[in-house]
Amino acid sequence: MRLDEACVRWMTYPLHEFARGRQTLRELQILRGLARQSAEDVARDANRRLTHLLRFAAERLPFYAARFTQAGVRVDATNPIVELL
C-alpha cells in the first residue's frame, strides 16, 4: 500500500466520517462480525436492528408514523418482518 493510500484509509477517511457524524467504521466492524456468526444470530440481529429503525421512524417521523398506522404495522412486534409483509 502506498503512503497516500494509507493516509486516506487510516487518517483522512475516518476523520471525514467522524466530522460528518457518521458511524461508518463502527457499522463496518459490526458487519464483519456478522460474517462469522450463525444464520440464527444474523437473523436475530437483523430483527433487532429493524425493530430499532421502525421505532425511530414511528417516534420521530410523522410521515412514517401515519403510514404505519394506516397499514396496521405494530412497531413493537417481536418479528418486524412479518409485520411489514
Buried (B, 14 or more C-beta within 10 A) or exposed (E): EEEEEEEEEEEEEEEEBEEEEEEEEEEEEEEEEEEEEEEEEEEEBEBEEBBEEBEEBBEEEEEBBEEBEEEEBEBEBEEBEEBEE
